[in-house]
Amino acid sequence: MGLFERYLTVWVALGIAAGVGLGLLAPTAFEGIAALEIAHVNLVVAVFIWVMIYPMMIQIDWSAVKDVGKKPRGLMLTLVVNWLIKPFTMAALGVLFFQYIFAPWVDPQSASEYIAGMILLGVAPCTAMVFVWSQLVKGDANYTLVQVSVNDLIMVVAFAPIAAFLLGVTNITVPWETLVLSTVLYVVLPLAAGMATRHLLQRRSSHAVADFVAKLKPWSVIGLIATVVLLFGFQAETIVAKPLVIAMIAVPLIVQSYGIFIISYIAAKALSLPHNVAGPACLIGTSNFFELAVAVAISLFGLQSGAALATVVGVLVEVPVMLSLVAIINRTQHWFAPGHA
Protein backbone atom coordinates (compact mmCIF):
# COMPACT_ATOMS: atom_id res chain seq x y z
CA MET A 1 0.00 0.00 0.00
CA GLY A 2 1.20 3.49 -0.80
CA LEU A 3 1.35 6.47 1.51
CA PHE A 4 -2.14 7.66 0.54
CA GLU A 5 -3.81 4.28 1.03
CA ARG A 6 -2.00 3.50 4.29
CA TYR A 7 -3.12 6.69 6.01
CA LEU A 8 -6.45 7.14 4.23
CA THR A 9 -8.43 7.65 7.45
CA VAL A 10 -6.07 10.46 8.45
CA TRP A 11 -6.42 12.17 5.06
CA VAL A 12 -10.21 11.93 5.23
CA ALA A 13 -10.23 13.39 8.76
CA LEU A 14 -8.06 16.26 7.53
CA GLY A 15 -10.37 16.65 4.53
CA ILE A 16 -13.40 16.92 6.81
CA ALA A 17 -11.68 19.56 8.96
CA ALA A 18 -10.49 21.44 5.88
CA GLY A 19 -13.95 21.33 4.31
CA VAL A 20 -15.68 22.76 7.38
CA GLY A 21 -12.96 25.37 7.87
CA LEU A 22 -12.92 26.51 4.24
CA GLY A 23 -16.70 26.47 4.12
CA LEU A 24 -16.80 28.91 7.03
CA LEU A 25 -13.97 31.08 5.72
CA ALA A 26 -15.14 31.24 2.10
CA PRO A 27 -18.85 30.45 2.00
CA THR A 28 -19.36 32.39 -1.23
CA ALA A 29 -16.86 30.21 -3.07
CA PHE A 30 -18.60 27.03 -1.97
CA GLU A 31 -21.99 28.49 -2.84
CA GLY A 32 -20.66 29.12 -6.35
CA ILE A 33 -19.41 25.55 -6.66
CA ALA A 34 -22.68 24.18 -5.24
CA ALA A 35 -24.60 26.11 -7.90
CA LEU A 36 -22.79 24.22 -10.68
CA GLU A 37 -25.35 21.45 -10.84
CA ILE A 38 -27.86 19.89 -13.18
CA ALA A 39 -30.90 18.06 -11.76
CA HIS A 40 -29.38 18.17 -8.24
CA VAL A 41 -26.18 16.51 -9.49
CA ASN A 42 -23.16 18.69 -8.72
CA LEU A 43 -20.83 18.70 -11.70
CA VAL A 44 -17.65 19.42 -9.71
CA VAL A 45 -18.35 16.51 -7.36
CA ALA A 46 -19.07 14.40 -10.44
CA VAL A 47 -15.61 15.19 -11.81
CA PHE A 48 -13.93 14.11 -8.56
CA ILE A 49 -16.00 10.92 -8.43
CA TRP A 50 -14.85 10.26 -12.00
CA VAL A 51 -11.26 10.56 -10.80
CA MET A 52 -12.06 8.06 -8.05
CA ILE A 53 -13.78 5.36 -10.09
CA TYR A 54 -11.97 5.60 -13.44
CA PRO A 55 -9.11 3.30 -12.31
CA MET A 56 -11.61 0.62 -11.33
CA MET A 57 -13.46 0.91 -14.62
CA ILE A 58 -10.21 0.18 -16.47
CA GLN A 59 -9.91 -3.07 -14.51
CA ILE A 60 -13.29 -4.39 -15.68
CA ASP A 61 -12.80 -7.37 -17.95
CA TRP A 62 -15.82 -7.70 -20.21
CA SER A 63 -14.95 -11.28 -21.05
CA ALA A 64 -15.46 -12.09 -17.35
CA VAL A 65 -18.62 -10.01 -16.80
CA LYS A 66 -20.75 -12.58 -18.63
CA ASP A 67 -19.69 -15.23 -16.09
CA VAL A 68 -21.11 -13.31 -13.12
CA GLY A 69 -24.56 -14.78 -13.75
CA LYS A 70 -23.14 -18.25 -13.13
CA LYS A 71 -22.32 -17.21 -9.54
CA PRO A 72 -25.50 -15.49 -8.36
CA ARG A 73 -25.18 -15.73 -4.58
CA GLY A 74 -23.42 -12.40 -4.10
CA LEU A 75 -25.91 -10.68 -6.35
CA MET A 76 -28.87 -12.22 -4.51
CA LEU A 77 -27.43 -11.08 -1.16
CA THR A 78 -27.21 -7.50 -2.42
CA LEU A 79 -30.75 -7.52 -3.77
CA VAL A 80 -32.32 -9.02 -0.65
CA VAL A 81 -30.54 -6.58 1.67
CA ASN A 82 -31.19 -3.50 -0.49
CA TRP A 83 -34.85 -4.09 -1.25
CA LEU A 84 -36.31 -6.43 1.38
CA ILE A 85 -34.42 -5.38 4.52
CA LYS A 86 -32.69 -1.99 4.37
CA PRO A 87 -35.66 0.35 3.66
CA PHE A 88 -37.72 -1.18 6.45
CA THR A 89 -35.00 -1.22 9.11
CA MET A 90 -34.26 2.43 8.30
CA ALA A 91 -37.92 3.35 8.76
CA ALA A 92 -38.08 1.40 12.03
CA LEU A 93 -34.94 3.06 13.41
CA GLY A 94 -36.20 6.50 12.41
CA VAL A 95 -39.45 5.94 14.30
CA LEU A 96 -37.65 4.43 17.30
CA PHE A 97 -35.27 7.35 17.72
CA PHE A 98 -37.44 10.33 16.78
CA GLN A 99 -40.81 9.25 18.11
CA TYR A 100 -39.47 7.73 21.30
CA ILE A 101 -35.80 8.17 22.29
CA PHE A 102 -35.33 11.75 21.03
CA ALA A 103 -39.00 12.78 21.38
CA PRO A 104 -38.41 15.12 24.38
CA TRP A 105 -36.01 17.28 22.34
CA VAL A 106 -37.68 17.31 18.90
CA ASP A 107 -41.09 18.67 17.95
CA PRO A 108 -43.42 16.17 16.19
CA GLN A 109 -43.37 17.96 12.81
CA SER A 110 -39.58 18.05 12.64
CA ALA A 111 -39.39 14.45 13.83
CA SER A 112 -41.66 13.27 11.03
CA GLU A 113 -39.55 15.11 8.46
CA TYR A 114 -36.30 13.66 9.79
CA ILE A 115 -37.82 10.18 9.58
CA ALA A 116 -38.93 10.87 6.01
CA GLY A 117 -35.42 11.91 4.98
CA MET A 118 -33.92 8.80 6.52
CA ILE A 119 -36.44 6.61 4.72
CA LEU A 120 -35.49 8.19 1.40
CA LEU A 121 -31.84 7.35 2.11
CA GLY A 122 -32.79 3.79 2.99
CA VAL A 123 -34.60 3.25 -0.30
CA ALA A 124 -31.73 4.56 -2.44
CA PRO A 125 -28.81 2.09 -2.70
CA CYS A 126 -25.47 3.54 -3.74
CA THR A 127 -24.34 3.87 -7.36
CA ALA A 128 -21.05 5.74 -7.72
CA MET A 129 -19.15 5.52 -4.44
CA VAL A 130 -19.51 1.73 -4.34
CA PHE A 131 -16.83 1.51 -7.02
CA VAL A 132 -14.48 3.38 -4.68
CA TRP A 133 -15.22 1.16 -1.68
CA SER A 134 -14.92 -1.95 -3.84
CA GLN A 135 -11.51 -0.86 -5.04
CA LEU A 136 -10.34 -0.22 -1.47
CA VAL A 137 -11.29 -3.78 -0.41
CA LYS A 138 -9.81 -5.29 -3.61
CA GLY A 139 -13.27 -6.30 -4.79
CA ASP A 140 -14.05 -8.05 -8.06
CA ALA A 141 -14.52 -5.12 -10.46
CA ASN A 142 -16.63 -7.18 -12.87
CA TYR A 143 -18.96 -8.42 -10.15
CA THR A 144 -19.30 -4.94 -8.63
CA LEU A 145 -20.35 -3.51 -12.00
CA VAL A 146 -23.11 -6.11 -12.36
CA GLN A 147 -24.29 -5.58 -8.77
CA VAL A 148 -24.54 -1.82 -9.25
CA SER A 149 -26.21 -2.14 -12.67
CA VAL A 150 -28.88 -4.58 -11.47
CA ASN A 151 -29.64 -2.40 -8.43
CA ASP A 152 -29.99 0.64 -10.68
CA LEU A 153 -32.46 -1.19 -12.89
CA ILE A 154 -34.53 -2.27 -9.90
CA MET A 155 -34.40 1.24 -8.46
CA VAL A 156 -36.19 2.54 -11.56
CA VAL A 157 -39.32 0.52 -10.70
CA ALA A 158 -39.03 -0.05 -6.93
CA PHE A 159 -37.88 3.28 -5.48
CA ALA A 160 -41.17 5.18 -5.75
CA PRO A 161 -43.53 2.38 -4.55
CA ILE A 162 -41.41 1.47 -1.52
CA ALA A 163 -40.82 5.11 -0.57
CA ALA A 164 -44.51 5.90 -0.98
CA PHE A 165 -45.48 2.93 1.18
CA LEU A 166 -43.07 3.80 3.99
CA LEU A 167 -43.78 7.54 3.88
CA GLY A 168 -47.52 7.01 3.74
CA VAL A 169 -47.93 9.29 0.73
CA THR A 170 -48.92 8.59 -2.85
CA ASN A 171 -47.60 11.60 -4.71
CA ILE A 172 -43.92 10.66 -4.92
CA THR A 173 -42.46 11.62 -8.27
CA VAL A 174 -39.12 10.08 -9.09
CA PRO A 175 -36.77 12.83 -10.35
CA TRP A 176 -35.87 11.00 -13.53
CA GLU A 177 -33.39 13.70 -14.53
CA THR A 178 -31.35 13.05 -11.37
CA LEU A 179 -31.57 9.28 -11.69
CA VAL A 180 -30.65 9.18 -15.37
CA LEU A 181 -27.97 11.87 -15.23
CA SER A 182 -26.30 10.28 -12.20
CA THR A 183 -26.26 6.88 -13.88
CA VAL A 184 -24.78 8.34 -17.06
CA LEU A 185 -22.17 10.46 -15.25
CA TYR A 186 -21.17 7.91 -12.63
CA VAL A 187 -21.51 4.60 -14.50
CA VAL A 188 -21.98 4.85 -18.27
CA LEU A 189 -19.40 7.50 -19.20
CA PRO A 190 -16.56 6.37 -16.89
CA LEU A 191 -17.27 2.77 -17.91
CA ALA A 192 -16.97 3.70 -21.59
CA ALA A 193 -13.75 5.61 -20.90
CA GLY A 194 -12.40 2.67 -18.92
CA MET A 195 -13.24 0.22 -21.70
CA ALA A 196 -11.53 2.37 -24.32
CA THR A 197 -8.45 2.84 -22.14
CA ARG A 198 -8.22 -0.88 -21.37
CA HIS A 199 -8.49 -1.75 -25.07
CA LEU A 200 -5.66 0.63 -25.98
CA LEU A 201 -3.44 -0.53 -23.13
CA GLN A 202 -3.93 -4.23 -23.91
CA ARG A 203 -2.79 -3.59 -27.45
CA ARG A 204 0.44 -2.14 -26.03
CA SER A 205 1.47 -4.99 -23.69
CA SER A 206 0.10 -7.65 -21.34
CA HIS A 207 1.04 -5.73 -18.18
CA ALA A 208 0.20 -2.21 -19.37
CA VAL A 209 -3.24 -2.20 -17.69
CA ALA A 210 -1.85 -3.11 -14.26
CA ASP A 211 0.98 -0.58 -14.59
CA PHE A 212 -1.38 2.23 -15.58
CA VAL A 213 -3.88 1.48 -12.80
CA ALA A 214 -1.05 1.46 -10.25
CA LYS A 215 -0.03 4.97 -11.39
CA LEU A 216 -3.63 6.20 -11.08
CA LYS A 217 -4.27 4.88 -7.55
CA PRO A 218 -2.99 7.99 -5.73
CA TRP A 219 -5.26 10.13 -7.91
CA SER A 220 -8.21 7.97 -6.91
CA VAL A 221 -7.56 8.75 -3.25
CA ILE A 222 -7.03 12.44 -4.05
CA GLY A 223 -10.43 12.46 -5.75
CA LEU A 224 -11.99 10.98 -2.61
CA ILE A 225 -10.39 13.59 -0.34
CA ALA A 226 -11.42 16.43 -2.66
CA THR A 227 -15.00 15.13 -2.63
CA VAL A 228 -14.98 15.05 1.17
CA VAL A 229 -13.69 18.64 1.31
CA LEU A 230 -16.48 19.80 -1.00
CA LEU A 231 -19.29 17.91 0.74
CA PHE A 232 -18.34 19.20 4.17
CA GLY A 233 -17.62 22.66 2.79
CA PHE A 234 -21.12 22.84 1.31
CA GLN A 235 -22.66 22.11 4.72
CA ALA A 236 -20.15 23.90 6.99
CA GLU A 237 -22.58 26.56 8.19
CA THR A 238 -25.30 23.97 8.88
CA ILE A 239 -22.86 21.81 10.84
CA VAL A 240 -21.93 24.78 13.05
CA ALA A 241 -25.49 26.13 13.35
CA LYS A 242 -27.26 22.83 14.16
CA PRO A 243 -24.73 20.48 15.73
CA LEU A 244 -27.20 18.83 18.12
CA VAL A 245 -29.79 18.15 15.41
CA ILE A 246 -27.13 16.75 13.11
CA ALA A 247 -25.80 14.54 15.90
CA MET A 248 -29.30 13.19 16.63
CA ILE A 249 -29.98 12.42 12.97
CA ALA A 250 -26.55 10.80 12.63
CA VAL A 251 -27.20 8.29 15.44
CA PRO A 252 -29.88 6.16 13.71
CA LEU A 253 -28.06 6.50 10.37
CA ILE A 254 -24.87 5.11 11.92
CA VAL A 255 -26.77 2.34 13.71
CA GLN A 256 -28.44 1.46 10.39
CA SER A 257 -25.13 1.38 8.53
CA TYR A 258 -23.37 -0.92 10.98
CA GLY A 259 -26.48 -3.04 11.48
CA ILE A 260 -27.00 -3.64 7.77
CA PHE A 261 -23.31 -4.37 7.37
CA ILE A 262 -23.37 -6.97 10.16
CA ILE A 263 -26.43 -8.67 8.65
CA SER A 264 -24.82 -8.67 5.20
CA TYR A 265 -21.42 -9.84 6.42
CA ILE A 266 -22.86 -12.74 8.42
CA ALA A 267 -24.99 -13.74 5.43
CA ALA A 268 -21.97 -13.52 3.11
CA LYS A 269 -20.04 -15.82 5.42
CA ALA A 270 -22.97 -18.25 5.59
CA LEU A 271 -23.21 -18.24 1.78
CA SER A 272 -19.45 -18.97 1.54
CA LEU A 273 -18.85 -15.98 -0.71
CA PRO A 274 -15.24 -15.19 -1.60
CA HIS A 275 -13.75 -12.05 -0.09
CA ASN A 276 -13.66 -10.10 -3.36
CA VAL A 277 -17.43 -10.59 -3.78
CA ALA A 278 -18.51 -10.47 -0.11
CA GLY A 279 -16.85 -7.10 0.52
CA PRO A 280 -18.54 -5.11 -2.27
CA ALA A 281 -21.86 -6.94 -1.75
CA CYS A 282 -21.98 -5.78 1.88
CA LEU A 283 -20.83 -2.24 1.09
CA ILE A 284 -23.47 -1.71 -1.62
CA GLY A 285 -26.20 -2.45 0.93
CA THR A 286 -24.63 -0.17 3.51
CA SER A 287 -24.07 2.99 1.42
CA ASN A 288 -26.65 5.29 -0.17
CA PHE A 289 -27.44 7.07 -3.43
CA PHE A 290 -27.53 10.44 -1.69
CA GLU A 291 -28.09 12.59 -4.81
CA LEU A 292 -31.40 10.84 -5.45
CA ALA A 293 -32.47 10.99 -1.80
CA VAL A 294 -31.64 14.70 -1.53
CA ALA A 295 -33.48 15.50 -4.77
CA VAL A 296 -36.66 13.68 -3.70
CA ALA A 297 -36.56 15.21 -0.20
CA ILE A 298 -36.31 18.72 -1.66
CA SER A 299 -39.11 18.11 -4.17
CA LEU A 300 -41.45 16.59 -1.57
CA PHE A 301 -40.70 18.65 1.53
CA GLY A 302 -38.72 21.72 0.44
CA LEU A 303 -35.11 22.86 0.53
CA GLN A 304 -35.22 24.00 4.17
CA SER A 305 -37.13 20.95 5.44
CA GLY A 306 -36.03 18.46 8.05
CA ALA A 307 -36.22 15.74 5.41
CA ALA A 308 -33.69 17.52 3.21
CA LEU A 309 -31.44 18.06 6.24
CA ALA A 310 -31.60 14.36 7.13
CA THR A 311 -30.50 13.33 3.63
CA VAL A 312 -27.60 15.79 3.84
CA VAL A 313 -26.55 14.32 7.19
CA GLY A 314 -26.56 10.96 5.41
CA VAL A 315 -23.94 12.37 3.05
CA LEU A 316 -21.82 13.65 5.93
CA VAL A 317 -21.73 10.40 7.92
CA GLU A 318 -21.32 8.06 4.97
CA VAL A 319 -17.64 8.55 4.14
CA PRO A 320 -16.25 8.10 7.69
CA VAL A 321 -18.55 5.14 8.34
CA MET A 322 -17.74 3.45 5.05
CA LEU A 323 -14.01 3.87 5.61
CA SER A 324 -14.35 2.09 8.95
CA LEU A 325 -16.22 -0.75 7.24
CA VAL A 326 -13.54 -0.95 4.55
CA ALA A 327 -10.97 -1.37 7.35
CA ILE A 328 -13.06 -4.14 8.93
CA ILE A 329 -13.39 -5.99 5.62
CA ASN A 330 -9.67 -5.76 4.91
CA ARG A 331 -8.75 -7.02 8.37
CA THR A 332 -11.15 -9.97 8.20
CA GLN A 333 -10.46 -11.13 4.66
CA HIS A 334 -9.05 -14.38 6.09
CA TRP A 335 -12.61 -15.29 7.11
CA PHE A 336 -13.49 -15.78 3.44
CA ALA A 337 -12.17 -17.82 0.55
CA PRO A 338 -9.87 -15.79 -1.73
CA GLY A 339 -11.22 -17.04 -5.06
CA HIS A 340 -14.51 -16.81 -6.92
CA ALA A 341 -17.66 -18.64 -5.89
C-alpha positions as CSV (number, residue, x, y, z in Angstrom):
1,M,0.0,0.0,0.0
2,G,1.2,3.5,-0.8
3,L,1.3,6.5,1.5
4,F,-2.1,7.7,0.5
5,E,-3.8,4.3,1.0
6,R,-2.0,3.5,4.3
7,Y,-3.1,6.7,6.0
8,L,-6.4,7.1,4.2
9,T,-8.4,7.7,7.4
10,V,-6.1,10.5,8.4
11,W,-6.4,12.2,5.1
12,V,-10.2,11.9,5.2
13,A,-10.2,13.4,8.8
14,L,-8.1,16.3,7.5
15,G,-10.4,16.6,4.5
16,I,-13.4,16.9,6.8
17,A,-11.7,19.6,9.0
18,A,-10.5,21.4,5.9
19,G,-14.0,21.3,4.3
20,V,-15.7,22.8,7.4
21,G,-13.0,25.4,7.9
22,L,-12.9,26.5,4.2
23,G,-16.7,26.5,4.1
24,L,-16.8,28.9,7.0
25,L,-14.0,31.1,5.7
26,A,-15.1,31.2,2.1
27,P,-18.9,30.4,2.0
28,T,-19.4,32.4,-1.2
29,A,-16.9,30.2,-3.1
30,F,-18.6,27.0,-2.0
31,E,-22.0,28.5,-2.8
32,G,-20.7,29.1,-6.4
33,I,-19.4,25.5,-6.7
34,A,-22.7,24.2,-5.2
35,A,-24.6,26.1,-7.9
36,L,-22.8,24.2,-10.7
37,E,-25.4,21.5,-10.8
38,I,-27.9,19.9,-13.2
39,A,-30.9,18.1,-11.8
40,H,-29.4,18.2,-8.2
41,V,-26.2,16.5,-9.5
42,N,-23.2,18.7,-8.7
43,L,-20.8,18.7,-11.7
44,V,-17.7,19.4,-9.7
45,V,-18.4,16.5,-7.4
46,A,-19.1,14.4,-10.4
47,V,-15.6,15.2,-11.8
48,F,-13.9,14.1,-8.6
49,I,-16.0,10.9,-8.4
50,W,-14.8,10.3,-12.0
51,V,-11.3,10.6,-10.8
52,M,-12.1,8.1,-8.1
53,I,-13.8,5.4,-10.1
54,Y,-12.0,5.6,-13.4
55,P,-9.1,3.3,-12.3
56,M,-11.6,0.6,-11.3
57,M,-13.5,0.9,-14.6
58,I,-10.2,0.2,-16.5
59,Q,-9.9,-3.1,-14.5
60,I,-13.3,-4.4,-15.7
61,D,-12.8,-7.4,-18.0
62,W,-15.8,-7.7,-20.2
63,S,-14.9,-11.3,-21.1
64,A,-15.5,-12.1,-17.4
65,V,-18.6,-10.0,-16.8
66,K,-20.7,-12.6,-18.6
67,D,-19.7,-15.2,-16.1
68,V,-21.1,-13.3,-13.1
69,G,-24.6,-14.8,-13.8
70,K,-23.1,-18.2,-13.1
71,K,-22.3,-17.2,-9.5
72,P,-25.5,-15.5,-8.4
73,R,-25.2,-15.7,-4.6
74,G,-23.4,-12.4,-4.1
75,L,-25.9,-10.7,-6.3
76,M,-28.9,-12.2,-4.5
77,L,-27.4,-11.1,-1.2
78,T,-27.2,-7.5,-2.4
79,L,-30.7,-7.5,-3.8
80,V,-32.3,-9.0,-0.6
81,V,-30.5,-6.6,1.7
82,N,-31.2,-3.5,-0.5
83,W,-34.9,-4.1,-1.2
84,L,-36.3,-6.4,1.4
85,I,-34.4,-5.4,4.5
86,K,-32.7,-2.0,4.4
87,P,-35.7,0.3,3.7
88,F,-37.7,-1.2,6.5
89,T,-35.0,-1.2,9.1
90,M,-34.3,2.4,8.3
91,A,-37.9,3.4,8.8
92,A,-38.1,1.4,12.0
93,L,-34.9,3.1,13.4
94,G,-36.2,6.5,12.4
95,V,-39.5,5.9,14.3
96,L,-37.7,4.4,17.3
97,F,-35.3,7.3,17.7
98,F,-37.4,10.3,16.8
99,Q,-40.8,9.3,18.1
100,Y,-39.5,7.7,21.3
101,I,-35.8,8.2,22.3
102,F,-35.3,11.7,21.0
103,A,-39.0,12.8,21.4
104,P,-38.4,15.1,24.4
105,W,-36.0,17.3,22.3
106,V,-37.7,17.3,18.9
107,D,-41.1,18.7,17.9
108,P,-43.4,16.2,16.2
109,Q,-43.4,18.0,12.8
110,S,-39.6,18.1,12.6
111,A,-39.4,14.4,13.8
112,S,-41.7,13.3,11.0
113,E,-39.5,15.1,8.5
114,Y,-36.3,13.7,9.8
115,I,-37.8,10.2,9.6
116,A,-38.9,10.9,6.0
117,G,-35.4,11.9,5.0
118,M,-33.9,8.8,6.5
119,I,-36.4,6.6,4.7
120,L,-35.5,8.2,1.4
121,L,-31.8,7.4,2.1
122,G,-32.8,3.8,3.0
123,V,-34.6,3.3,-0.3
124,A,-31.7,4.6,-2.4
125,P,-28.8,2.1,-2.7
126,C,-25.5,3.5,-3.7
127,T,-24.3,3.9,-7.4
128,A,-21.1,5.7,-7.7
129,M,-19.2,5.5,-4.4
130,V,-19.5,1.7,-4.3
131,F,-16.8,1.5,-7.0
132,V,-14.5,3.4,-4.7
133,W,-15.2,1.2,-1.7
134,S,-14.9,-1.9,-3.8
135,Q,-11.5,-0.9,-5.0
136,L,-10.3,-0.2,-1.5
137,V,-11.3,-3.8,-0.4
138,K,-9.8,-5.3,-3.6
139,G,-13.3,-6.3,-4.8
140,D,-14.0,-8.1,-8.1
141,A,-14.5,-5.1,-10.5
142,N,-16.6,-7.2,-12.9
143,Y,-19.0,-8.4,-10.2
144,T,-19.3,-4.9,-8.6
145,L,-20.4,-3.5,-12.0
146,V,-23.1,-6.1,-12.4
147,Q,-24.3,-5.6,-8.8
148,V,-24.5,-1.8,-9.3
149,S,-26.2,-2.1,-12.7
150,V,-28.9,-4.6,-11.5
151,N,-29.6,-2.4,-8.4
152,D,-30.0,0.6,-10.7
153,L,-32.5,-1.2,-12.9
154,I,-34.5,-2.3,-9.9
155,M,-34.4,1.2,-8.5
156,V,-36.2,2.5,-11.6
157,V,-39.3,0.5,-10.7
158,A,-39.0,0.0,-6.9
159,F,-37.9,3.3,-5.5
160,A,-41.2,5.2,-5.7
161,P,-43.5,2.4,-4.6
162,I,-41.4,1.5,-1.5
163,A,-40.8,5.1,-0.6
164,A,-44.5,5.9,-1.0
165,F,-45.5,2.9,1.2
166,L,-43.1,3.8,4.0
167,L,-43.8,7.5,3.9
168,G,-47.5,7.0,3.7
169,V,-47.9,9.3,0.7
170,T,-48.9,8.6,-2.8
171,N,-47.6,11.6,-4.7
172,I,-43.9,10.7,-4.9
173,T,-42.5,11.6,-8.3
174,V,-39.1,10.1,-9.1
175,P,-36.8,12.8,-10.3
176,W,-35.9,11.0,-13.5
177,E,-33.4,13.7,-14.5
178,T,-31.4,13.0,-11.4
179,L,-31.6,9.3,-11.7
180,V,-30.7,9.2,-15.4
181,L,-28.0,11.9,-15.2
182,S,-26.3,10.3,-12.2
183,T,-26.3,6.9,-13.9
184,V,-24.8,8.3,-17.1
185,L,-22.2,10.5,-15.3
186,Y,-21.2,7.9,-12.6
187,V,-21.5,4.6,-14.5
188,V,-22.0,4.8,-18.3
189,L,-19.4,7.5,-19.2
190,P,-16.6,6.4,-16.9
191,L,-17.3,2.8,-17.9
192,A,-17.0,3.7,-21.6
193,A,-13.8,5.6,-20.9
194,G,-12.4,2.7,-18.9
195,M,-13.2,0.2,-21.7
196,A,-11.5,2.4,-24.3
197,T,-8.5,2.8,-22.1
198,R,-8.2,-0.9,-21.4
199,H,-8.5,-1.8,-25.1
200,L,-5.7,0.6,-26.0
201,L,-3.4,-0.5,-23.1
202,Q,-3.9,-4.2,-23.9
203,R,-2.8,-3.6,-27.4
204,R,0.4,-2.1,-26.0
205,S,1.5,-5.0,-23.7
206,S,0.1,-7.7,-21.3
207,H,1.0,-5.7,-18.2
208,A,0.2,-2.2,-19.4
209,V,-3.2,-2.2,-17.7
210,A,-1.8,-3.1,-14.3
211,D,1.0,-0.6,-14.6
212,F,-1.4,2.2,-15.6
213,V,-3.9,1.5,-12.8
214,A,-1.0,1.5,-10.2
215,K,0.0,5.0,-11.4
216,L,-3.6,6.2,-11.1
217,K,-4.3,4.9,-7.6
218,P,-3.0,8.0,-5.7
219,W,-5.3,10.1,-7.9
220,S,-8.2,8.0,-6.9
221,V,-7.6,8.7,-3.3
222,I,-7.0,12.4,-4.1
223,G,-10.4,12.5,-5.7
224,L,-12.0,11.0,-2.6
225,I,-10.4,13.6,-0.3
226,A,-11.4,16.4,-2.7
227,T,-15.0,15.1,-2.6
228,V,-15.0,15.0,1.2
229,V,-13.7,18.6,1.3
230,L,-16.5,19.8,-1.0
231,L,-19.3,17.9,0.7
232,F,-18.3,19.2,4.2
233,G,-17.6,22.7,2.8
234,F,-21.1,22.8,1.3
235,Q,-22.7,22.1,4.7
236,A,-20.2,23.9,7.0
237,E,-22.6,26.6,8.2
238,T,-25.3,24.0,8.9
239,I,-22.9,21.8,10.8
240,V,-21.9,24.8,13.0
241,A,-25.5,26.1,13.3
242,K,-27.3,22.8,14.2
243,P,-24.7,20.5,15.7
244,L,-27.2,18.8,18.1
245,V,-29.8,18.1,15.4
246,I,-27.1,16.8,13.1
247,A,-25.8,14.5,15.9
248,M,-29.3,13.2,16.6
249,I,-30.0,12.4,13.0
250,A,-26.6,10.8,12.6
251,V,-27.2,8.3,15.4
252,P,-29.9,6.2,13.7
253,L,-28.1,6.5,10.4
254,I,-24.9,5.1,11.9
255,V,-26.8,2.3,13.7
256,Q,-28.4,1.5,10.4
257,S,-25.1,1.4,8.5
258,Y,-23.4,-0.9,11.0
259,G,-26.5,-3.0,11.5
260,I,-27.0,-3.6,7.8
261,F,-23.3,-4.4,7.4
262,I,-23.4,-7.0,10.2
263,I,-26.4,-8.7,8.7
264,S,-24.8,-8.7,5.2
265,Y,-21.4,-9.8,6.4
266,I,-22.9,-12.7,8.4
267,A,-25.0,-13.7,5.4
268,A,-22.0,-13.5,3.1
269,K,-20.0,-15.8,5.4
270,A,-23.0,-18.2,5.6
271,L,-23.2,-18.2,1.8
272,S,-19.4,-19.0,1.5
273,L,-18.9,-16.0,-0.7
274,P,-15.2,-15.2,-1.6
275,H,-13.7,-12.0,-0.1
276,N,-13.7,-10.1,-3.4
277,V,-17.4,-10.6,-3.8
278,A,-18.5,-10.5,-0.1
279,G,-16.9,-7.1,0.5
280,P,-18.5,-5.1,-2.3
281,A,-21.9,-6.9,-1.7
282,C,-22.0,-5.8,1.9
283,L,-20.8,-2.2,1.1
284,I,-23.5,-1.7,-1.6
285,G,-26.2,-2.5,0.9
286,T,-24.6,-0.2,3.5
287,S,-24.1,3.0,1.4
288,N,-26.7,5.3,-0.2
289,F,-27.4,7.1,-3.4
290,F,-27.5,10.4,-1.7
291,E,-28.1,12.6,-4.8
292,L,-31.4,10.8,-5.5
293,A,-32.5,11.0,-1.8
294,V,-31.6,14.7,-1.5
295,A,-33.5,15.5,-4.8
296,V,-36.7,13.7,-3.7
297,A,-36.6,15.2,-0.2
298,I,-36.3,18.7,-1.7
299,S,-39.1,18.1,-4.2
300,L,-41.5,16.6,-1.6
301,F,-40.7,18.6,1.5
302,G,-38.7,21.7,0.4
303,L,-35.1,22.9,0.5
304,Q,-35.2,24.0,4.2
305,S,-37.1,21.0,5.4
306,G,-36.0,18.5,8.1
307,A,-36.2,15.7,5.4
308,A,-33.7,17.5,3.2
309,L,-31.4,18.1,6.2
310,A,-31.6,14.4,7.1
311,T,-30.5,13.3,3.6
312,V,-27.6,15.8,3.8
313,V,-26.5,14.3,7.2
314,G,-26.6,11.0,5.4
315,V,-23.9,12.4,3.0
316,L,-21.8,13.7,5.9
317,V,-21.7,10.4,7.9
318,E,-21.3,8.1,5.0
319,V,-17.6,8.6,4.1
320,P,-16.3,8.1,7.7
321,V,-18.5,5.1,8.3
322,M,-17.7,3.5,5.0
323,L,-14.0,3.9,5.6
324,S,-14.3,2.1,9.0
325,L,-16.2,-0.8,7.2
326,V,-13.5,-0.9,4.5
327,A,-11.0,-1.4,7.3
328,I,-13.1,-4.1,8.9
329,I,-13.4,-6.0,5.6
330,N,-9.7,-5.8,4.9
331,R,-8.8,-7.0,8.4
332,T,-11.2,-10.0,8.2
333,Q,-10.5,-11.1,4.7
334,H,-9.1,-14.4,6.1
335,W,-12.6,-15.3,7.1
336,F,-13.5,-15.8,3.4
337,A,-12.2,-17.8,0.6
338,P,-9.9,-15.8,-1.7
339,G,-11.2,-17.0,-5.1
340,H,-14.5,-16.8,-6.9
341,A,-17.7,-18.6,-5.9
